[in-house]
């Protein structure tokens, strides 16, 4: 099947693609065999090292509490960073200089600082100038660092998503008398959300993985930090890394799968129905408009 962007391969191209695919899978199999043989030679495949993961103690004492802290920090950071990023992204598009310029400074400042440094600064801030307990301080610091950095990144995602929409959307809204706030809320943002969803999900995946930075530097008991305690208790460093890696892969796969389902659902729900809005409907949407200014109606 041919299209503007793709030409159907001919017989030679098909044979070449088959050869490349076979060679790739052979090399992949050789790599898998090499990894397996190396681990077996080092004794990392012995059942004694993997047996703890079949018992409840390793999960209830180490992995599940660490996973719970990881999900808690990631969830709090997502809930706070998403609306905050949307606010700053829209603020950067404001017609008012006193709103647009400070928003740009804030976004560029926090986007330029590594998230690990933000966590360290936040931990020091909570230690010196707040009454947050030492047990809760790592969680507060991790969430603060994640929010500040990811909100600034999400602000740019929101701004780029809105600017990527055709200018005709805004011009059509102005033509029917909608104010800028009404245009943003009713027309631009609903369409931009669908376009921005892949980038937003990618940033949410980054949030989940970046919780591990708090475990490395400030003692936050997230999943990777709990793994080190488990490895010290059972002397199974490599198997514990593999199990934790699988957990992260499953978490991120669930997140991306949900996002793909949500994106498809949003696209289906936003398809045009061919309905016609009457003058009364348009007047309800834009109360400032006077009767008869829309003629007989507007199609959507």
C-alpha positions as CSV (number, residue, x, y, z in Angstrom):
1,X,0.0,0.0,0.0
2,X,1.5,3.3,-1.1
3,X,0.8,6.8,0.3
4,X,2.3,10.3,0.1
5,X,4.8,9.4,2.9
6,X,5.4,5.8,2.1
7,X,6.0,3.7,-1.0
8,X,5.4,-0.1,-0.9
9,X,8.7,-1.9,-1.1
10,X,9.4,-3.9,-4.2
11,X,10.6,-7.6,-4.3
12,X,14.3,-6.7,-3.7
13,X,13.5,-4.3,-0.8
14,X,11.3,-7.0,0.7
15,X,14.1,-9.6,0.5
16,X,16.5,-7.1,2.0
17,X,14.1,-6.3,4.9
18,X,13.7,-10.1,5.6
19,X,17.5,-10.6,5.6
20,X,18.0,-7.6,8.0
21,X,15.3,-8.8,10.3
22,X,16.8,-12.3,10.5
23,X,20.3,-10.9,11.1
24,X,18.9,-8.7,13.9
25,X,17.1,-11.5,15.7
26,X,20.2,-13.7,15.4
27,X,22.4,-11.0,17.0
28,X,19.7,-10.4,19.7
29,X,19.7,-14.2,20.5
30,X,23.5,-14.2,20.7
31,X,23.4,-11.3,23.1
32,X,20.8,-13.0,25.2
33,X,22.9,-16.2,25.3
34,X,26.0,-14.2,26.2
35,X,24.3,-12.5,29.1
36,X,22.8,-15.7,30.3
37,X,26.1,-17.6,30.1
38,X,27.9,-14.8,31.9
39,X,25.4,-14.7,34.7
40,X,25.5,-18.4,35.0
41,X,29.3,-18.4,35.1
42,X,29.2,-15.9,38.0
43,X,26.7,-17.9,39.9
44,X,24.0,-15.3,39.6
45,X,21.4,-17.8,38.4
46,X,21.6,-20.0,41.5
47,X,18.2,-20.7,43.0
48,X,19.3,-19.5,46.4
49,X,19.7,-15.9,45.1
50,X,16.2,-15.9,43.5
51,X,14.4,-17.8,46.2
52,X,13.7,-14.7,48.5
53,X,11.5,-13.3,45.7
54,X,9.2,-16.3,46.0
55,X,8.7,-15.6,49.7
56,X,6.5,-12.9,51.2
57,X,9.1,-11.5,53.6
58,X,11.2,-9.9,50.9
59,X,8.1,-8.2,49.4
60,X,6.4,-7.1,52.6
61,X,9.5,-5.9,54.3
62,X,11.5,-4.3,51.5
63,X,10.0,-4.1,48.0
64,X,6.3,-3.2,48.6
65,X,7.0,-0.5,51.2
66,X,9.6,1.0,48.8
67,X,7.1,0.7,45.9
68,X,4.5,2.5,48.0
69,X,6.8,5.4,48.7
70,X,7.7,5.6,45.1
71,X,4.1,5.7,44.0
72,X,3.2,8.2,46.7
73,X,6.0,10.7,45.8
74,X,5.2,10.3,42.0
75,X,1.5,10.7,42.5
76,X,1.9,13.9,44.6
77,X,4.3,15.3,42.2
78,X,2.0,14.6,39.2
79,X,-1.1,16.0,40.9
80,X,0.8,19.3,41.8
81,X,3.0,19.6,38.7
82,X,0.3,19.1,36.0
83,X,-2.0,22.0,37.0
84,X,1.0,24.2,37.9
85,X,2.6,23.6,34.6
86,X,-0.7,24.3,32.8
87,X,-1.0,27.6,34.7
88,X,2.5,28.7,33.8
89,X,2.2,27.5,30.2
90,X,-0.9,29.6,29.7
91,X,0.7,32.5,31.5
92,X,3.5,32.5,29.0
93,X,0.9,33.2,26.3
94,X,-0.7,36.1,28.1
95,X,-1.1,39.4,26.4
96,X,0.0,41.2,29.6
97,X,3.8,41.7,29.9
98,X,3.6,41.7,33.8
99,X,2.2,38.1,33.6
100,X,4.2,36.7,30.6
101,X,7.7,37.8,31.6
102,X,7.7,36.6,35.2
103,X,6.2,33.3,34.1
104,X,9.0,32.9,31.5
105,X,11.6,33.7,34.1
106,X,10.3,31.1,36.6
107,X,9.9,28.4,33.9
108,X,13.4,28.9,32.4
109,X,15.0,29.1,35.9
110,X,13.7,25.9,37.3
111,X,14.0,24.1,33.9
112,X,17.7,24.9,33.9
113,X,18.5,23.4,37.3
114,X,19.0,19.6,37.6
115,X,16.2,17.9,39.5
116,X,18.7,16.4,41.9
117,X,20.0,19.8,43.0
118,X,16.4,20.9,43.5
119,X,15.8,18.0,45.8
120,X,19.0,18.8,47.8
121,X,18.1,22.4,48.1
122,X,14.6,21.5,49.2
123,X,15.9,19.1,51.8
124,X,18.2,21.7,53.2
125,X,15.3,24.2,53.2
126,X,13.0,21.9,55.1
127,X,15.8,21.1,57.6
128,X,16.7,24.6,58.4
129,X,13.5,26.7,58.2
130,X,10.6,24.3,58.8
131,X,9.3,22.0,61.4
132,X,9.0,19.0,59.1
133,X,10.2,15.8,60.9
134,X,13.3,14.0,59.8
135,X,11.2,11.0,58.8
136,X,9.0,13.1,56.4
137,X,11.6,15.5,55.2
138,X,13.0,13.2,52.4
139,X,9.5,12.8,51.0
140,X,8.8,16.5,51.1
141,X,12.2,17.2,49.4
142,X,11.7,14.7,46.6
143,X,8.2,15.9,45.8
144,X,9.3,19.6,45.9
145,X,12.2,18.9,43.5
146,X,10.0,16.9,41.2
147,X,7.3,19.5,41.2
148,X,9.5,22.5,40.5
149,X,11.4,20.8,37.6
150,X,8.6,18.9,36.0
151,X,6.1,21.8,36.3
152,X,8.5,24.0,34.3
153,X,8.9,21.3,31.6
154,X,5.2,20.7,31.4
155,X,4.6,24.5,31.1
156,X,6.7,24.4,27.9
157,X,4.7,21.3,26.7
158,X,1.4,23.2,27.3
159,X,2.7,26.3,25.5
160,X,4.0,24.4,22.5
161,X,0.8,22.4,22.3
162,X,-1.4,25.5,22.2
163,X,0.9,27.3,19.7
164,X,0.9,24.2,17.4
165,X,-2.8,24.5,16.8
166,X,-3.9,26.2,13.5
167,X,-4.3,30.0,13.8
168,X,-7.7,29.6,12.2
169,X,-9.0,28.2,15.4
170,X,-8.4,31.5,17.3
171,X,-9.5,33.6,14.3
172,X,-12.8,31.7,14.1
173,X,-13.4,32.2,17.8
174,X,-12.8,35.9,17.5
175,X,-15.1,36.0,14.5
176,X,-18.0,34.8,16.6
177,X,-17.2,37.2,19.5
178,X,-15.5,34.9,22.0
179,X,-13.1,36.5,24.4
180,X,-9.5,35.2,24.8
181,X,-10.4,33.3,28.0
182,X,-13.4,31.7,26.4
183,X,-11.3,30.8,23.4
184,X,-8.6,29.2,25.5
185,X,-11.0,27.2,27.7
186,X,-13.6,26.2,25.1
187,X,-11.5,25.7,21.9
188,X,-7.7,25.7,22.3
189,X,-7.1,23.7,25.5
190,X,-9.5,20.8,24.7
191,X,-7.8,20.3,21.3
192,X,-4.3,20.8,22.7
193,X,-4.7,18.3,25.4
194,X,-5.0,15.4,22.9
195,X,-1.9,16.6,21.0
196,X,0.1,17.1,24.2
197,X,-0.8,13.8,25.8
198,X,2.2,11.7,24.5
199,X,4.6,14.4,25.7
200,X,2.8,14.7,29.1
201,X,2.9,10.9,29.6
202,X,6.6,10.9,28.8
203,X,7.2,13.5,31.5
204,X,5.1,11.5,34.0
205,X,7.3,8.4,33.3
206,X,10.3,10.6,34.1
207,X,8.7,11.6,37.4
208,X,8.3,7.9,38.4
209,X,11.9,7.2,37.6
210,X,13.3,10.3,39.1
211,X,12.0,9.4,42.5
212,X,15.1,7.1,42.7
213,X,17.3,10.2,42.9
214,X,15.9,10.9,46.3
215,X,16.9,7.5,47.5
216,X,20.5,7.9,46.3
217,X,21.2,11.3,47.8
218,X,18.8,12.1,50.7
219,X,17.8,8.7,52.0
220,X,14.3,8.6,50.7
221,X,13.1,5.0,51.1
222,X,11.8,4.5,47.6
223,X,12.0,1.3,45.6
224,X,15.6,1.5,44.5
225,X,16.7,2.4,48.0
226,X,14.8,-0.5,49.5
227,X,16.4,-2.8,46.9
228,X,19.8,-2.0,48.4
229,X,18.6,-3.0,51.8
230,X,17.2,-6.2,50.5
231,X,20.4,-7.0,48.6
232,X,22.4,-6.5,51.8
233,X,20.1,-8.9,53.7
234,X,20.0,-11.7,51.1
235,X,23.3,-11.1,49.2
236,X,21.6,-11.0,45.8
237,X,22.7,-7.8,44.2
238,X,22.2,-8.6,40.6
239,X,18.8,-10.5,41.0
240,X,17.5,-7.6,43.1
241,X,18.4,-5.1,40.4
242,X,16.7,-7.3,37.8
243,X,13.5,-7.6,39.8
244,X,13.3,-3.9,40.5
245,X,13.9,-3.1,36.8
246,X,11.0,-5.4,35.9
247,X,8.8,-3.5,38.4
248,X,9.7,-0.2,36.9
249,X,9.0,-1.5,33.4
250,X,5.6,-2.8,34.4
251,X,4.7,0.5,36.1
252,X,5.7,2.6,33.1
253,X,4.0,0.2,30.7
254,X,0.7,0.5,32.7
255,X,1.1,4.3,32.6
256,X,1.7,4.5,28.9
257,X,-1.0,2.0,28.1
258,X,-3.5,4.0,30.1
259,X,-2.4,7.1,28.3
260,X,-2.8,5.5,24.9
261,X,-6.3,4.4,25.8
262,X,-7.2,7.8,27.1
263,X,-5.8,9.5,23.9
264,X,-7.9,7.3,21.7
265,X,-11.0,7.9,23.8
266,X,-10.4,11.7,23.7
267,X,-10.0,11.6,19.9
268,X,-13.2,9.7,19.4
269,X,-15.1,12.0,21.8
270,X,-13.9,15.1,20.0
271,X,-14.9,14.1,16.5
272,X,-17.3,16.5,14.8
273,X,-20.9,15.5,15.0
274,X,-22.0,17.9,12.3
275,X,-24.4,19.5,14.7
276,X,-25.6,23.1,14.1
277,X,-25.7,25.6,16.9
278,X,-28.6,28.0,16.9
279,X,-28.4,31.7,17.7
280,X,-29.7,30.9,21.2
281,X,-26.9,28.4,21.7
282,X,-24.2,30.8,20.6
283,X,-25.7,33.5,22.8
284,X,-25.6,31.2,25.8
285,X,-21.9,30.5,25.0
286,X,-21.1,34.2,24.6
287,X,-23.6,36.2,26.6
288,X,-21.9,39.5,25.6
289,X,-23.1,39.0,22.0
290,X,-26.3,40.7,20.9
291,X,-29.1,38.9,19.2
292,X,-29.0,38.5,15.5
293,X,-25.3,38.8,15.2
294,X,-24.8,35.2,14.2
295,X,-27.3,35.0,11.4
296,X,-29.0,31.6,11.1
297,X,-26.4,29.5,13.0
298,X,-22.9,28.2,12.9
299,X,-21.8,24.7,12.1
300,X,-19.3,22.8,14.2
